[in-house]
Amino acid sequence: MIDSDCIFCKIVAGDIPSTKVLETDRVFAFRDLYPKAPTHVLVVPKDHYANVAELTAADPALAGEVLRATAEVAAAEGVAESGWRLFSNTGADGGQDVFHVHFHVAGGKPLGRMLSN
């Protein structure tokens, strides 16, 4: 399923250009336009799900494919050995800006603590 108003659905469809990093039948990964680290790749399911909870409830197997793809991206980007961060923002309070579930693969430098006390 595709949401015609969703920017990530448009990227997956090729209607908006992106720099593809990885693609499978059900997963697409592309470089973040505003990277927060030397490596910053977004990994999305090609089908539209608003957030992690919606994806895992609807298609746990696809959720696993997306997670597997994040590790493949980290390896392909050369950050698997040195370390990388995986995160997904869910909901407005969680900082989600695009309501198509996506995972950030970030690395390439020491990232420090994500949250402070």
Backbone as CSV, one residue per row, in Angstrom:
resi,resn,N_x,N_y,N_z,CA_x,CA_y,CA_z,C_x,C_y,C_z
1,MET,0.834,-1.172,0.000,0.000,0.000,0.000,0.882,1.240,0.000
2,ILE,0.480,2.232,-0.728,1.227,3.476,-0.891,0.312,4.637,-0.499
3,ASP,0.882,5.645,0.135,0.156,6.864,0.470,0.627,7.944,-0.501
4,SER,-0.262,8.401,-1.360,0.128,9.347,-2.419,0.587,10.698,-1.877
5,ASP,0.319,10.995,-0.613,0.754,12.255,-0.014,2.058,12.126,0.763
6,CYS,2.600,10.911,0.864,3.775,10.651,1.698,5.065,10.854,0.901
7,ILE,5.977,11.658,1.437,7.235,11.929,0.745,8.078,10.661,0.586
8,PHE,8.077,9.782,1.593,8.875,8.558,1.474,8.262,7.597,0.457
9,CYS,6.935,7.549,0.371,6.299,6.732,-0.669,6.687,7.254,-2.056
10,LYS,6.781,8.574,-2.188,7.178,9.177,-3.465,8.642,8.871,-3.780
11,ILE,9.492,8.841,-2.759,10.898,8.482,-2.969,11.001,7.030,-3.408
12,VAL,10.291,6.144,-2.722,10.304,4.716,-3.080,9.815,4.515,-4.507
13,ALA,8.787,5.264,-4.912,8.223,5.141,-6.259,9.117,5.761,-7.328
14,GLY,10.126,6.538,-6.917,11.007,7.198,-7.879,10.493,8.539,-8.337
15,ASP,9.421,9.020,-7.730,8.863,10.319,-8.108,9.684,11.481,-7.554
16,ILE,10.401,11.227,-6.471,11.320,12.201,-5.885,12.695,11.562,-5.897
17,PRO,13.700,12.241,-6.425,15.028,11.625,-6.498,15.647,11.422,-5.118
18,SER,16.451,10.376,-5.023,17.194,10.087,-3.800,18.477,9.360,-4.196
19,THR,19.375,9.259,-3.249,20.596,8.489,-3.467,20.398,7.135,-2.803
20,LYS,20.092,6.145,-3.642,19.796,4.805,-3.152,21.058,4.144,-2.625
21,VAL,20.910,3.481,-1.479,21.997,2.735,-0.860,21.730,1.233,-0.968
22,LEU,20.465,0.832,-0.829,20.089,-0.580,-0.870,18.631,-0.679,-1.277
23,GLU,18.303,-1.722,-2.018,16.912,-1.967,-2.374,16.677,-3.463,-2.462
24,THR,15.571,-3.907,-1.851,15.099,-5.277,-1.985,13.660,-5.200,-2.500
25,ASP,13.003,-6.330,-2.575,11.609,-6.327,-3.021,10.716,-5.493,-2.110
26,ARG,11.064,-5.433,-0.807,10.156,-4.785,0.150,10.787,-3.684,0.991
27,VAL,12.059,-3.405,0.772,12.770,-2.414,1.590,13.577,-1.487,0.682
28,PHE,13.665,-0.227,1.080,14.430,0.770,0.328,15.260,1.582,1.319
29,ALA,16.522,1.821,0.995,17.400,2.625,1.848,18.035,3.721,1.001
30,PHE,18.089,4.918,1.569,18.623,6.063,0.840,19.279,7.038,1.807
31,ARG,20.164,7.864,1.285,20.907,8.826,2.100,19.981,9.936,2.594
32,ASP,20.166,10.295,3.861,19.424,11.399,4.447,19.901,12.702,3.803
33,LEU,18.976,13.575,3.451,19.348,14.863,2.840,20.030,15.797,3.826
34,TYR,19.779,15.602,5.117,20.358,16.456,6.148,21.082,15.580,7.168
35,PRO,22.211,14.994,6.767,22.874,14.009,7.631,23.369,14.599,8.942
36,LYS,23.229,13.793,9.989,23.694,14.170,11.320,25.003,13.472,11.676
37,ALA,25.516,12.658,10.751,26.771,11.925,10.932,27.334,11.658,9.545
38,PRO,28.619,11.306,9.447,29.199,11.017,8.130,28.408,9.951,7.353
39,THR,27.920,8.947,8.061,26.996,7.977,7.469,25.632,8.239,8.080
40,HIS,24.648,8.537,7.254,23.276,8.728,7.730,22.343,8.283,6.610
41,VAL,21.815,7.084,6.789,20.974,6.450,5.781,19.614,6.156,6.402
42,LEU,18.560,6.388,5.641,17.205,6.059,6.069,16.798,4.743,5.423
43,VAL,16.233,3.848,6.219,15.781,2.542,5.744,14.277,2.464,5.978
44,VAL,13.515,2.226,4.911,12.054,2.232,4.991,11.476,0.976,4.346
45,PRO,10.333,0.520,4.849,9.600,-0.483,4.084,8.967,0.217,2.880
46,LYS,8.865,-0.487,1.773,8.252,0.131,0.603,6.759,0.373,0.817
47,ASP,6.109,-0.492,1.578,4.706,-0.275,1.914,4.616,0.791,3.003
48,HIS,3.535,1.535,2.987,3.360,2.631,3.937,2.785,2.132,5.257
49,TYR,3.538,2.359,6.314,3.084,2.172,7.690,3.515,3.424,8.427
50,ALA,2.654,3.949,9.270,2.934,5.238,9.912,4.098,5.177,10.886
51,ASN,4.232,4.083,11.627,5.253,4.024,12.672,5.614,2.574,12.987
52,VAL,6.532,2.390,13.912,7.024,1.058,14.270,5.891,0.176,14.781
53,ALA,5.046,0.715,15.644,3.958,-0.084,16.207,3.017,-0.583,15.113
54,GLU,2.694,0.283,14.165,1.803,-0.111,13.071,2.455,-1.177,12.191
55,LEU,3.725,-1.011,11.876,4.443,-1.991,11.057,4.513,-3.346,11.748
56,THR,4.935,-3.369,12.995,5.115,-4.652,13.676,3.791,-5.370,13.900
57,ALA,2.709,-4.629,14.113,1.394,-5.258,14.275,0.885,-5.830,12.956
58,ALA,1.117,-5.117,11.867,0.580,-5.523,10.569,1.427,-6.577,9.869
59,ASP,2.765,-6.483,9.987,3.632,-7.370,9.215,4.965,-7.583,9.934
60,PRO,4.976,-8.447,10.964,6.218,-8.677,11.706,7.372,-9.166,10.823
61,ALA,7.060,-9.927,9.794,8.122,-10.415,8.906,8.781,-9.257,8.168
62,LEU,7.999,-8.294,7.726,8.555,-7.123,7.049,9.389,-6.305,8.031
63,ALA,8.935,-6.193,9.271,9.726,-5.488,10.282,11.101,-6.133,10.411
64,GLY,11.143,-7.464,10.406,12.422,-8.174,10.447,13.272,-7.907,9.222
65,GLU,12.652,-7.830,8.056,13.392,-7.527,6.824,14.005,-6.130,6.890
66,VAL,13.255,-5.187,7.426,13.763,-3.819,7.548,14.963,-3.803,8.491
67,LEU,14.853,-4.491,9.627,15.977,-4.531,10.569,17.197,-5.215,9.960
68,ARG,16.973,-6.295,9.229,18.084,-6.967,8.552,18.750,-6.009,7.569
69,ALA,17.954,-5.220,6.863,18.495,-4.254,5.896,19.340,-3.188,6.588
70,THR,18.966,-2.796,7.812,19.772,-1.796,8.514,21.183,-2.326,8.769
71,ALA,21.293,-3.595,9.122,22.614,-4.192,9.343,23.385,-4.302,8.034
72,GLU,22.701,-4.608,6.948,23.355,-4.664,5.633,23.870,-3.288,5.230
73,VAL,23.098,-2.263,5.508,23.522,-0.895,5.206,24.758,-0.543,6.029
74,ALA,24.739,-0.853,7.318,25.894,-0.552,8.177,27.149,-1.238,7.645
75,ALA,27.016,-2.487,7.223,28.168,-3.210,6.673,28.629,-2.570,5.364
76,ALA,27.695,-2.271,4.481,28.040,-1.680,3.184,28.677,-0.299,3.336
77,GLU,28.272,0.433,4.366,28.796,1.778,4.604,30.103,1.771,5.383
78,GLY,30.539,0.584,5.832,31.815,0.471,6.524,31.792,0.877,7.985
79,VAL,30.607,0.887,8.612,30.525,1.281,10.018,30.168,0.114,10.937
80,ALA,29.995,-1.075,10.381,29.565,-2.219,11.192,30.571,-2.556,12.287
81,GLU,31.845,-2.463,11.995,32.868,-2.828,12.977,33.109,-1.725,14.004
82,SER,33.116,-0.483,13.577,33.424,0.624,14.488,32.232,1.014,15.349
83,GLY,31.037,0.719,14.884,29.824,1.017,15.633,28.920,1.978,14.902
84,TRP,27.634,1.794,15.130,26.635,2.628,14.474,25.400,2.713,15.355
85,ARG,24.604,3.697,15.092,23.370,3.907,15.851,22.185,3.635,14.940
86,LEU,21.188,2.952,15.505,19.929,2.688,14.823,18.823,3.307,15.653
87,PHE,18.020,4.164,15.032,16.894,4.727,15.766,15.728,5.036,14.842
88,SER,14.557,5.030,15.453,13.329,5.362,14.748,12.482,6.217,15.665
89,ASN,12.121,7.389,15.215,11.262,8.281,15.994,9.806,7.907,15.739
90,THR,9.022,7.865,16.804,7.605,7.509,16.682,6.752,8.562,17.366
91,GLY,5.864,9.174,16.607,4.952,10.179,17.146,5.616,11.536,17.297
92,ALA,4.775,12.542,17.472,5.263,13.922,17.563,6.222,14.112,18.738
93,ASP,5.896,13.568,19.908,6.778,13.714,21.065,8.092,12.969,20.874
94,GLY,8.088,11.937,20.047,9.305,11.192,19.763,10.154,11.829,18.677
95,GLY,9.674,12.919,18.097,10.436,13.637,17.081,10.176,13.175,15.653
96,GLN,9.102,12.401,15.434,8.818,11.928,14.080,8.304,13.076,13.226
97,ASP,8.974,13.305,12.084,8.580,14.364,11.157,7.834,13.812,9.949
98,VAL,8.254,12.642,9.481,7.614,11.991,8.338,6.921,10.746,8.873
99,PHE,5.617,10.670,8.669,4.839,9.588,9.254,4.736,8.391,8.316
100,HIS,5.916,7.938,7.908,6.154,6.665,7.215,7.307,6.062,8.009
101,VAL,7.085,4.907,8.623,8.107,4.343,9.499,9.453,4.300,8.781
102,HIS,10.479,4.741,9.486,11.825,4.727,8.919,12.833,4.597,10.041
103,PHE,13.931,3.962,9.702,15.027,3.769,10.642,16.237,4.534,10.145
104,HIS,16.890,5.216,11.052,18.109,5.942,10.755,19.292,5.044,11.091
105,VAL,20.197,4.881,10.146,21.476,4.213,10.376,22.515,5.328,10.355
106,ALA,23.122,5.578,11.522,24.074,6.678,11.646,25.393,6.165,12.202
107,GLY,26.487,6.670,11.664,27.801,6.269,12.151,28.903,7.014,11.414
108,GLY,30.106,6.513,11.564,31.234,7.131,10.890,32.033,8.065,11.771
109,LYS,31.589,8.244,13.011,32.302,9.053,14.001,31.731,8.660,15.361
110,PRO,32.431,8.961,16.456,31.854,8.706,17.778,30.586,9.558,17.950
111,LEU,29.484,8.916,18.275,28.213,9.607,18.350,27.844,10.073,19.756
112,GLY,28.532,9.557,20.771,28.237,9.972,22.136,26.892,9.439,22.611
113,ARG,26.493,9.911,23.769,25.223,9.487,24.353,24.071,10.147,23.598
114,MET,23.010,9.393,23.410,21.872,9.930,22.678,20.989,10.802,23.565
115,LEU,20.745,10.360,24.779,19.907,11.118,25.703,20.705,11.402,26.965
116,SER,20.521,12.567,27.514,21.196,12.887,28.777,20.182,12.786,29.908
117,ASN,20.696,12.626,31.113,19.805,12.495,32.285,19.138,13.805,32.621
